[in-house]
Amino acid sequence: MASHIDIQPVVHTSVNEAVYCRLRDHLMRGDYAAGAVLGIQDLADAFGTSAMPVREALRRLAAQKALEPMKSRSMRVPVISRERLQDIRRTRVLIEGTVTGWAVKHISREELSRLRVLAEQIGASLNQAGAIADGLESNQQFHFTIYRAAKSDSMMAMIESLWLQSGPYLRATRKLMHSEERPSSELHARIVDAMARGDAEEARAAMESDICWPFDKLLAERAALAESSF
């Protein structure tokens, strides 16, 4: 009955999804700077695909507010503005803080063990020159392990969109990752310890602080730059 098996749509779908996932991950990690232009043909050449899966991936990412359409049919990573920065910050605090509180009721021992390992990896990589990319990947895994534990598909969709929109800001704060003022290692430990104790309020508060500090640093830097220009 092999004649009834249509393989091509499966292959086509997998290519579309692979291109989308690759671009999504690059955007989430802040690999593209604010204002960067993503051309369809350039990306198709890089992925070794036709333009169709790239076009579809860009369309999906634009629908998630991660990209802005341009007249040339290319897409652009949104530029950084104080208003957009503040809006994403407060929305992430509200949603991700809430989901962290929910996750406390569902987190498993295996997931807690995984979180402790990831927290150690983040601390080690961010204290090592040239290991920022590894640290950011572990940080993403840390957060999403918690959010998935809350078992809310609707919230996960919103969180993924928020992380996509946060990419340019994450890139702008990379230089803070080696700062002695960086509190993320301590905050990650607080989050895991609170979840292990079943303390939803403490886990939520620590997560909110972990989200806020890089945004607040960037806002302060931009305010200082604006003042110095007068």
PyRosetta script that sets phi, psi and omega in degrees:
from pyrosetta import init, pose_from_sequence

init()
pose = pose_from_sequence("MASHIDIQPVVHTSVNEAVYCRLRDHLMRGDYAAGAVLGIQDLADAFGTSAMPVREALRRLAAQKALEPMKSRSMRVPVISRERLQDIRRTRVLIEGTVTGWAVKHISREELSRLRVLAEQIGASLNQAGAIADGLESNQQFHFTIYRAAKSDSMMAMIESLWLQSGPYLRATRKLMHSEERPSSELHARIVDAMARGDAEEARAAMESDICWPFDKLLAERAALAESSF")
pose.set_psi(1, 21.0)
pose.set_omega(1, -177.0)
pose.set_phi(2, -61.8)
pose.set_psi(2, -24.4)
pose.set_omega(2, -178.3)
pose.set_phi(3, -65.5)
pose.set_psi(3, -17.5)
pose.set_omega(3, 179.7)
pose.set_phi(4, -88.9)
pose.set_psi(4, -2.4)
pose.set_omega(4, -178.4)
pose.set_phi(5, -96.2)
pose.set_psi(5, 115.2)
pose.set_omega(5, 179.9)
pose.set_phi(6, -100.1)
pose.set_psi(6, 98.6)
pose.set_omega(6, -174.9)
pose.set_phi(7, -77.8)
pose.set_psi(7, -33.0)
pose.set_omega(7, -172.4)
pose.set_phi(8, -55.1)
pose.set_psi(8, -46.1)
pose.set_omega(8, 179.5)
pose.set_phi(9, -59.8)
pose.set_psi(9, -34.4)
pose.set_omega(9, 178.8)
pose.set_phi(10, -65.5)
pose.set_psi(10, -45.8)
pose.set_omega(10, 179.0)
pose.set_phi(11, -62.8)
pose.set_psi(11, -45.3)
pose.set_omega(11, -179.5)
pose.set_phi(12, -58.8)
pose.set_psi(12, -45.4)
pose.set_omega(12, -179.7)
pose.set_phi(13, -64.2)
pose.set_psi(13, -40.4)
pose.set_omega(13, -178.0)
pose.set_phi(14, -66.4)
pose.set_psi(14, -35.6)
pose.set_omega(14, 177.0)
pose.set_phi(15, -66.8)
pose.set_psi(15, -45.4)
pose.set_omega(15, 177.8)
pose.set_phi(16, -56.8)
pose.set_psi(16, -45.7)
pose.set_omega(16, -177.2)
pose.set_phi(17, -68.9)
pose.set_psi(17, -37.7)
pose.set_omega(17, -180.0)
pose.set_phi(18, -63.9)
pose.set_psi(18, -42.7)
pose.set_omega(18, 179.0)
pose.set_phi(19, -65.3)
pose.set_psi(19, -44.2)
pose.set_omega(19, 178.7)
pose.set_phi(20, -60.0)
pose.set_psi(20, -47.9)
pose.set_omega(20, -177.8)
pose.set_phi(21, -63.1)
pose.set_psi(21, -39.0)
pose.set_omega(21, 179.4)
pose.set_phi(22, -64.8)
pose.set_psi(22, -46.4)
pose.set_omega(22, 178.8)
pose.set_phi(23, -65.7)
pose.set_psi(23, -40.4)
pose.set_omega(23, 178.3)
pose.set_phi(24, -59.1)
pose.set_psi(24, -45.1)
pose.set_omega(24, -179.0)
pose.set_phi(25, -65.3)
pose.set_psi(25, -40.5)
pose.set_omega(25, 177.7)
pose.set_phi(26, -61.5)
pose.set_psi(26, -42.1)
pose.set_omega(26, -179.5)
pose.set_phi(27, -68.0)
pose.set_psi(27, -41.8)
pose.set_omega(27, -179.9)
pose.set_phi(28, -62.5)
pose.set_psi(28, -36.6)
pose.set_omega(28, -178.6)
pose.set_phi(29, -80.7)
pose.set_psi(29, -5.9)
pose.set_omega(29, -178.9)
pose.set_phi(30, 77.5)
pose.set_psi(30, 26.9)
pose.set_omega(30, 179.7)
pose.set_phi(31, -69.8)
pose.set_psi(31, -25.3)
pose.set_omega(31, 177.4)
pose.set_phi(32, -101.9)
pose.set_psi(32, 131.3)
pose.set_omega(32, 179.7)
pose.set_phi(33, -73.8)
pose.set_psi(33, 155.9)
pose.set_omega(33, 173.9)
pose.set_phi(34, -57.8)
pose.set_psi(34, 134.1)
pose.set_omega(34, -179.5)
pose.set_phi(35, 88.4)
pose.set_psi(35, -7.1)
pose.set_omega(35, 179.9)
pose.set_phi(36, -64.4)
pose.set_psi(36, 138.6)
pose.set_omega(36, 180.0)
pose.set_phi(37, -98.6)
pose.set_psi(37, 130.2)
pose.set_omega(37, 179.5)
pose.set_phi(38, -108.7)
pose.set_psi(38, 108.3)
pose.set_omega(38, -179.9)
pose.set_phi(39, -88.2)
pose.set_psi(39, 140.3)
pose.set_omega(39, -177.0)
pose.set_phi(40, -61.0)
pose.set_psi(40, -50.3)
pose.set_omega(40, -175.9)
pose.set_phi(41, -68.7)
pose.set_psi(41, -37.6)
pose.set_omega(41, 177.8)
pose.set_phi(42, -60.4)
pose.set_psi(42, -43.1)
pose.set_omega(42, 179.6)
pose.set_phi(43, -69.7)
pose.set_psi(43, -39.8)
pose.set_omega(43, 178.4)
pose.set_phi(44, -60.8)
pose.set_psi(44, -41.2)
pose.set_omega(44, 177.8)
pose.set_phi(45, -64.1)
pose.set_psi(45, -41.2)
pose.set_omega(45, -178.9)
pose.set_phi(46, -66.1)
pose.set_psi(46, -38.8)
pose.set_omega(46, -179.0)
pose.set_phi(47, -83.5)
pose.set_psi(47, -15.2)
pose.set_omega(47, -176.5)
pose.set_phi(48, 71.9)
pose.set_psi(48, 35.0)
pose.set_omega(48, -179.2)
pose.set_phi(49, -124.5)
pose.set_psi(49, 177.9)
pose.set_omega(49, 171.1)
pose.set_phi(50, -78.0)
pose.set_psi(50, 176.8)
pose.set_omega(50, -179.5)
pose.set_phi(51, -73.0)
pose.set_psi(51, -23.7)
pose.set_omega(51, -172.7)
pose.set_phi(52, -59.7)
pose.set_psi(52, -52.0)
pose.set_omega(52, -179.8)
pose.set_phi(53, -65.0)
pose.set_psi(53, -31.7)
pose.set_omega(53, 177.5)
pose.set_phi(54, -67.4)
pose.set_psi(54, -45.2)
pose.set_omega(54, 179.4)
pose.set_phi(55, -59.5)
pose.set_psi(55, -42.8)
pose.set_omega(55, 179.6)
pose.set_phi(56, -66.1)
pose.set_psi(56, -41.2)
pose.set_omega(56, 179.1)
pose.set_phi(57, -63.6)
pose.set_psi(57, -43.4)
pose.set_omega(57, 179.2)
pose.set_phi(58, -64.4)
pose.set_psi(58, -38.4)
pose.set_omega(58, 177.9)
pose.set_phi(59, -61.8)
pose.set_psi(59, -44.6)
pose.set_omega(59, 179.0)
pose.set_phi(60, -63.5)
pose.set_psi(60, -41.3)
pose.set_omega(60, -179.0)
pose.set_phi(61, -69.1)
pose.set_psi(61, -33.5)
pose.set_omega(61, 175.5)
pose.set_phi(62, -67.0)
pose.set_psi(62, -37.4)
pose.set_omega(62, 177.9)
pose.set_phi(63, -64.9)
pose.set_psi(63, -25.7)
pose.set_omega(63, 177.9)
pose.set_phi(64, -90.8)
pose.set_psi(64, 9.9)
pose.set_omega(64, 177.7)
pose.set_phi(65, 68.2)
pose.set_psi(65, 16.1)
pose.set_omega(65, 179.0)
pose.set_phi(66, -84.7)
pose.set_psi(66, -22.1)
pose.set_omega(66, -179.1)
pose.set_phi(67, -135.8)
pose.set_psi(67, 158.8)
pose.set_omega(67, 177.2)
pose.set_phi(68, -119.2)
pose.set_psi(68, 132.6)
pose.set_omega(68, 178.4)
pose.set_phi(69, -70.0)
pose.set_psi(69, 147.8)
pose.set_omega(69, 176.7)
pose.set_phi(70, -119.3)
pose.set_psi(70, 163.0)
pose.set_omega(70, -178.0)
pose.set_phi(71, -62.4)
pose.set_psi(71, -26.8)
pose.set_omega(71, -177.9)
pose.set_phi(72, -79.8)
pose.set_psi(72, 4.5)
pose.set_omega(72, -175.9)
pose.set_phi(73, 75.7)
pose.set_psi(73, -1.5)
pose.set_omega(73, 171.4)
pose.set_phi(74, -79.2)
pose.set_psi(74, 174.3)
pose.set_omega(74, 176.1)
pose.set_phi(75, -122.1)
pose.set_psi(75, 153.3)
pose.set_omega(75, -179.6)
pose.set_phi(76, -125.7)
pose.set_psi(76, 140.4)
pose.set_omega(76, 171.4)
pose.set_phi(77, -70.9)
pose.set_psi(77, 128.1)
pose.set_omega(77, -176.8)
pose.set_phi(78, -55.6)
pose.set_psi(78, 143.3)
pose.set_omega(78, 177.8)
pose.set_phi(79, -74.2)
pose.set_psi(79, 156.6)
pose.set_omega(79, -179.5)
pose.set_phi(80, -80.3)
pose.set_psi(80, 129.7)
pose.set_omega(80, 172.6)
pose.set_phi(81, -133.8)
pose.set_psi(81, 153.3)
pose.set_omega(81, -179.6)
pose.set_phi(82, -61.0)
pose.set_psi(82, -40.9)
pose.set_omega(82, -177.9)
pose.set_phi(83, -64.8)
pose.set_psi(83, -44.2)
pose.set_omega(83, 179.8)
pose.set_phi(84, -66.4)
pose.set_psi(84, -39.5)
pose.set_omega(84, 178.9)
pose.set_phi(85, -60.7)
pose.set_psi(85, -47.1)
pose.set_omega(85, -179.7)
pose.set_phi(86, -65.1)
pose.set_psi(86, -38.7)
pose.set_omega(86, -178.6)
pose.set_phi(87, -66.0)
pose.set_psi(87, -46.2)
pose.set_omega(87, 179.4)
pose.set_phi(88, -64.7)
pose.set_psi(88, -40.5)
pose.set_omega(88, -179.8)
pose.set_phi(89, -58.1)
pose.set_psi(89, -53.4)
pose.set_omega(89, -175.6)
pose.set_phi(90, -68.3)
pose.set_psi(90, -32.4)
pose.set_omega(90, 179.1)
pose.set_phi(91, -71.0)
pose.set_psi(91, -40.8)
pose.set_omega(91, 177.3)
pose.set_phi(92, -64.1)
pose.set_psi(92, -41.3)
pose.set_omega(92, 178.7)
pose.set_phi(93, -59.3)
pose.set_psi(93, -46.6)
pose.set_omega(93, -178.3)
pose.set_phi(94, -63.4)
pose.set_psi(94, -51.7)
pose.set_omega(94, -173.4)
pose.set_phi(95, -76.2)
pose.set_psi(95, -48.7)
pose.set_omega(95, -176.2)
pose.set_phi(96, -72.2)
pose.set_psi(96, -31.3)
pose.set_omega(96, 174.5)
pose.set_phi(97, -64.9)
pose.set_psi(97, -45.0)
pose.set_omega(97, 178.8)
pose.set_phi(98, -60.8)
pose.set_psi(98, -46.8)
pose.set_omega(98, -178.0)
pose.set_phi(99, -64.9)
pose.set_psi(99, -35.3)
pose.set_omega(99, 176.5)
pose.set_phi(100, -61.8)
pose.set_psi(100, -42.2)
pose.set_omega(100, 176.5)
pose.set_phi(101, -61.1)
pose.set_psi(101, -40.7)
pose.set_omega(101, 177.6)
pose.set_phi(102, -64.2)
pose.set_psi(102, -39.1)
pose.set_omega(102, -174.7)
pose.set_phi(103, -63.8)
pose.set_psi(103, -27.2)
pose.set_omega(103, -178.6)
pose.set_phi(104, -56.3)
pose.set_psi(104, -35.0)
pose.set_omega(104, -177.4)
pose.set_phi(105, -74.3)
pose.set_psi(105, -18.7)
pose.set_omega(105, -172.2)
pose.set_phi(106, -117.7)
pose.set_psi(106, -13.1)
pose.set_omega(106, -173.6)
pose.set_phi(107, -60.8)
pose.set_psi(107, 136.2)
pose.set_omega(107, -179.2)
pose.set_phi(108, -95.4)
pose.set_psi(108, 166.8)
pose.set_omega(108, 176.9)
pose.set_phi(109, -62.3)
pose.set_psi(109, -39.7)
pose.set_omega(109, 179.6)
pose.set_phi(110, -62.8)
pose.set_psi(110, -41.3)
pose.set_omega(110, 179.0)
pose.set_phi(111, -67.6)
pose.set_psi(111, -38.2)
pose.set_omega(111, 176.6)
pose.set_phi(112, -63.5)
pose.set_psi(112, -41.3)
pose.set_omega(112, 177.5)
pose.set_phi(113, -62.9)
pose.set_psi(113, -41.3)
pose.set_omega(113, 177.8)
pose.set_phi(114, -62.5)
pose.set_psi(114, -40.9)
pose.set_omega(114, 179.3)
pose.set_phi(115, -63.5)
pose.set_psi(115, -39.4)
pose.set_omega(115, 179.3)
pose.set_phi(116, -65.0)
pose.set_psi(116, -41.2)
pose.set_omega(116, 178.0)
pose.set_phi(117, -63.2)
pose.set_psi(117, -45.4)
pose.set_omega(117, -179.7)
pose.set_phi(118, -63.6)
pose.set_psi(118, -40.1)
pose.set_omega(118, 179.0)
pose.set_phi(119, -61.5)
pose.set_psi(119, -40.6)
pose.set_omega(119, 177.4)
pose.set_phi(120, -66.1)
pose.set_psi(120, -41.0)
pose.set_omega(120, 178.9)
pose.set_phi(121, -63.3)
pose.set_psi(121, -40.3)
pose.set_omega(121, 179.4)
pose.set_phi(122, -63.0)
pose.set_psi(122, -48.3)
pose.set_omega(122, -179.9)
pose.set_phi(123, -60.5)
pose.set_psi(123, -42.1)
pose.set_omega(123, -178.6)
pose.set_phi(124, -68.0)
pose.set_psi(124, -43.5)
pose.set_omega(124, -176.5)
pose.set_phi(125, -71.3)
pose.set_psi(125, -35.4)
pose.set_omega(125, -178.8)
pose.set_phi(126, -76.2)
pose.set_psi(126, -13.4)
pose.set_omega(126, 175.0)
pose.set_phi(127, -96.9)
pose.set_psi(127, 4.5)
pose.set_omega(127, -177.9)
pose.set_phi(128, -118.4)
pose.set_psi(128, 124.8)
pose.set_omega(128, -179.0)
pose.set_phi(129, -59.8)
pose.set_psi(129, 136.2)
pose.set_omega(129, 177.2)
pose.set_phi(130, 82.2)
pose.set_psi(130, 6.7)
pose.set_omega(130, -177.0)
pose.set_phi(131, -114.0)
pose.set_psi(131, 19.3)
pose.set_omega(131, -178.0)
pose.set_phi(132, -59.0)
pose.set_psi(132, -43.4)
pose.set_omega(132, -177.4)
pose.set_phi(133, -59.4)
pose.set_psi(133, -43.1)
pose.set_omega(133, 178.3)
pose.set_phi(134, -63.8)
pose.set_psi(134, -40.8)
pose.set_omega(134, -179.9)
pose.set_phi(135, -64.7)
pose.set_psi(135, -40.5)
pose.set_omega(135, 179.8)
pose.set_phi(136, -67.6)
pose.set_psi(136, -37.5)
pose.set_omega(136, 177.7)
pose.set_phi(137, -65.8)
pose.set_psi(137, -42.7)
pose.set_omega(137, 177.9)
pose.set_phi(138, -65.4)
pose.set_psi(138, -36.4)
pose.set_omega(138, 178.8)
pose.set_phi(139, -63.5)
pose.set_psi(139, -41.9)
pose.set_omega(139, 177.8)
pose.set_phi(140, -63.4)
pose.set_psi(140, -43.6)
pose.set_omega(140, 178.4)
pose.set_phi(141, -62.5)
pose.set_psi(141, -38.7)
pose.set_omega(141, 178.8)
pose.set_phi(142, -59.0)
pose.set_psi(142, -52.6)
pose.set_omega(142, -177.5)
pose.set_phi(143, -63.8)
pose.set_psi(143, -45.3)
pose.set_omega(143, -174.5)
pose.set_phi(144, -74.2)
pose.set_psi(144, -23.6)
pose.set_omega(144, 171.9)
pose.set_phi(145, -62.5)
pose.set_psi(145, -41.1)
pose.set_omega(145, 177.9)
pose.set_phi(146, -67.1)
pose.set_psi(146, -48.3)
pose.set_omega(146, -174.9)
pose.set_phi(147, -65.7)
pose.set_psi(147, -38.2)
pose.set_omega(147, 178.1)
pose.set_phi(148, -65.7)
pose.set_psi(148, -29.9)
pose.set_omega(148, -179.5)
pose.set_phi(149, -65.6)
pose.set_psi(149, -20.8)
pose.set_omega(149, 179.2)
pose.set_phi(150, -73.1)
pose.set_psi(150, -15.7)
pose.set_omega(150, 175.7)
pose.set_phi(151, 58.5)
pose.set_psi(151, 50.5)
pose.set_omega(151, 177.5)
pose.set_phi(152, -131.1)
pose.set_psi(152, 101.2)
pose.set_omega(152, -179.0)
pose.set_phi(153, -63.5)
pose.set_psi(153, -37.5)
pose.set_omega(153, -178.4)
pose.set_phi(154, -66.2)
pose.set_psi(154, -41.1)
pose.set_omega(154, 178.2)
pose.set_phi(155, -69.2)
pose.set_psi(155, -36.9)
pose.set_omega(155, 179.3)
pose.set_phi(156, -61.3)
pose.set_psi(156, -39.1)
pose.set_omega(156, 179.0)
pose.set_phi(157, -63.2)
pose.set_psi(157, -40.5)
pose.set_omega(157, 178.9)
pose.set_phi(158, -69.0)
pose.set_psi(158, -40.0)
pose.set_omega(158, -179.8)
pose.set_phi(159, -65.0)
pose.set_psi(159, -42.0)
pose.set_omega(159, 178.9)
pose.set_phi(160, -60.8)
pose.set_psi(160, -42.1)
pose.set_omega(160, 177.8)
pose.set_phi(161, -62.8)
pose.set_psi(161, -41.1)
pose.set_omega(161, 179.6)
pose.set_phi(162, -65.3)
pose.set_psi(162, -39.0)
pose.set_omega(162, 178.3)
pose.set_phi(163, -68.0)
pose.set_psi(163, -36.0)
pose.set_omega(163, 176.1)
pose.set_phi(164, -62.4)
pose.set_psi(164, -42.0)
pose.set_omega(164, 179.4)
pose.set_phi(165, -71.2)
pose.set_psi(165, -22.5)
pose.set_omega(165, -178.7)
pose.set_phi(166, -82.2)
pose.set_psi(166, -11.1)
pose.set_omega(166, -175.1)
pose.set_phi(167, -50.5)
pose.set_psi(167, -50.7)
pose.set_omega(167, -179.6)
pose.set_phi(168, -60.7)
pose.set_psi(168, -33.2)
pose.set_omega(168, 179.9)
pose.set_phi(169, -74.0)
pose.set_psi(169, -36.5)
pose.set_omega(169, 176.5)
pose.set_phi(170, -60.7)
pose.set_psi(170, -42.6)
pose.set_omega(170, 178.5)
pose.set_phi(171, -61.6)
pose.set_psi(171, -41.9)
pose.set_omega(171, -177.6)
pose.set_phi(172, -68.0)
pose.set_psi(172, -21.5)
pose.set_omega(172, -178.6)
pose.set_phi(173, -102.0)
pose.set_psi(173, 7.5)
pose.set_omega(173, -178.4)
pose.set_phi(174, -58.1)
pose.set_psi(174, -35.8)
pose.set_omega(174, -178.7)
pose.set_phi(175, -65.3)
pose.set_psi(175, -18.4)
pose.set_omega(175, 178.8)
pose.set_phi(176, -79.3)
pose.set_psi(176, -15.2)
pose.set_omega(176, -173.0)
pose.set_phi(177, -64.5)
pose.set_psi(177, -28.7)
pose.set_omega(177, 178.6)
pose.set_phi(178, -96.0)
pose.set_psi(178, 3.7)
pose.set_omega(178, -177.8)
pose.set_phi(179, -68.0)
pose.set_psi(179, 142.7)
pose.set_omega(179, 177.2)
pose.set_phi(180, -66.8)
pose.set_psi(180, -20.1)
pose.set_omega(180, 179.0)
pose.set_phi(181, -81.7)
pose.set_psi(181, -5.3)
pose.set_omega(181, -177.5)
pose.set_phi(182, -65.6)
pose.set_psi(182, 116.9)
pose.set_omega(182, -177.2)
pose.set_phi(183, -97.6)
pose.set_psi(183, 7.3)
pose.set_omega(183, -169.7)
pose.set_phi(184, -62.7)
pose.set_psi(184, -36.9)
pose.set_omega(184, -179.4)
pose.set_phi(185, -62.4)
pose.set_psi(185, -44.7)
pose.set_omega(185, 178.2)
pose.set_phi(186, -64.6)
pose.set_psi(186, -41.3)
pose.set_omega(186, -178.9)
pose.set_phi(187, -67.0)
pose.set_psi(187, -38.7)
pose.set_omega(187, 177.6)
pose.set_phi(188, -62.7)
pose.set_psi(188, -40.8)
pose.set_omega(188, 177.7)
pose.set_phi(189, -63.9)
pose.set_psi(189, -40.7)
pose.set_omega(189, 178.1)
pose.set_phi(190, -62.4)
pose.set_psi(190, -41.6)
pose.set_omega(190, -179.8)
pose.set_phi(191, -61.5)
pose.set_psi(191, -49.7)
pose.set_omega(191, -177.1)
pose.set_phi(192, -65.4)
pose.set_psi(192, -44.0)
pose.set_omega(192, 179.9)
pose.set_phi(193, -61.6)
pose.set_psi(193, -42.1)
pose.set_omega(193, 179.7)
pose.set_phi(194, -65.2)
pose.set_psi(194, -40.4)
pose.set_omega(194, 179.0)
pose.set_phi(195, -66.3)
pose.set_psi(195, -38.0)
pose.set_omega(195, 178.8)
pose.set_phi(196, -64.5)
pose.set_psi(196, -31.9)
pose.set_omega(196, 178.5)
pose.set_phi(197, -83.6)
pose.set_psi(197, -10.2)
pose.set_omega(197, -175.8)
pose.set_phi(198, 79.5)
pose.set_psi(198, 21.2)
pose.set_omega(198, -177.5)
pose.set_phi(199, -93.6)
pose.set_psi(199, 90.8)
pose.set_omega(199, -175.5)
pose.set_phi(200, -65.8)
pose.set_psi(200, -38.3)
pose.set_omega(200, -178.2)
pose.set_phi(201, -65.8)
pose.set_psi(201, -43.0)
pose.set_omega(201, 179.3)
pose.set_phi(202, -68.0)
pose.set_psi(202, -40.6)
pose.set_omega(202, 178.4)
pose.set_phi(203, -62.0)
pose.set_psi(203, -42.4)
pose.set_omega(203, 179.1)
pose.set_phi(204, -64.5)
pose.set_psi(204, -45.2)
pose.set_omega(204, -178.9)
pose.set_phi(205, -61.9)
pose.set_psi(205, -42.1)
pose.set_omega(205, 179.9)
pose.set_phi(206, -67.0)
pose.set_psi(206, -38.6)
pose.set_omega(206, 177.8)
pose.set_phi(207, -64.9)
pose.set_psi(207, -42.2)
pose.set_omega(207, 178.6)
pose.set_phi(208, -60.7)
pose.set_psi(208, -40.9)
pose.set_omega(208, 178.1)
pose.set_phi(209, -65.8)
pose.set_psi(209, -38.9)
pose.set_omega(209, 179.8)
pose.set_phi(210, -64.7)
pose.set_psi(210, -35.8)
pose.set_omega(210, 177.8)
pose.set_phi(211, -72.1)
pose.set_psi(211, -40.0)
pose.set_omega(211, -171.1)
pose.set_phi(212, -72.3)
pose.set_psi(212, -37.9)
pose.set_omega(212, -165.8)
pose.set_phi(213, -62.3)
pose.set_psi(213, -42.3)
pose.set_omega(213, 179.3)
pose.set_phi(214, -69.0)
pose.set_psi(214, -35.6)
pose.set_omega(214, 177.1)
pose.set_phi(215, -64.0)
pose.set_psi(215, -43.4)
pose.set_omega(215, -179.3)
pose.set_phi(216, -64.9)
pose.set_psi(216, -38.1)
pose.set_omega(216, 177.5)
pose.set_phi(217, -63.1)
pose.set_psi(217, -43.9)
pose.set_omega(217, -179.0)
pose.set_phi(218, -67.3)
pose.set_psi(218, -40.0)
pose.set_omega(218, 177.0)
pose.set_phi(219, -62.1)
pose.set_psi(219, -41.5)
pose.set_omega(219, 179.3)
pose.set_phi(220, -64.9)
pose.set_psi(220, -41.3)
pose.set_omega(220, 178.8)
pose.set_phi(221, -62.7)
pose.set_psi(221, -42.5)
pose.set_omega(221, -179.3)
pose.set_phi(222, -68.2)
pose.set_psi(222, -36.0)
pose.set_omega(222, 177.5)
pose.set_phi(223, -65.7)
pose.set_psi(223, -41.8)
pose.set_omega(223, 179.3)
pose.set_phi(224, -65.3)
pose.set_psi(224, -38.9)
pose.set_omega(224, 179.1)
pose.set_phi(225, -65.8)
pose.set_psi(225, -39.6)
pose.set_omega(225, 179.3)
pose.set_phi(226, -64.8)
pose.set_psi(226, -40.2)
pose.set_omega(226, 179.3)
pose.set_phi(227, -66.1)
pose.set_psi(227, -38.2)
pose.set_omega(227, -177.5)
pose.set_phi(228, -71.4)
pose.set_psi(228, -16.9)
pose.set_omega(228, -178.4)
pose.set_phi(229, -82.4)
pose.set_psi(229, -10.9)
pose.set_omega(229, 179.8)
pose.set_phi(230, -84.4)
pose.dump_pdb("model.pdb")
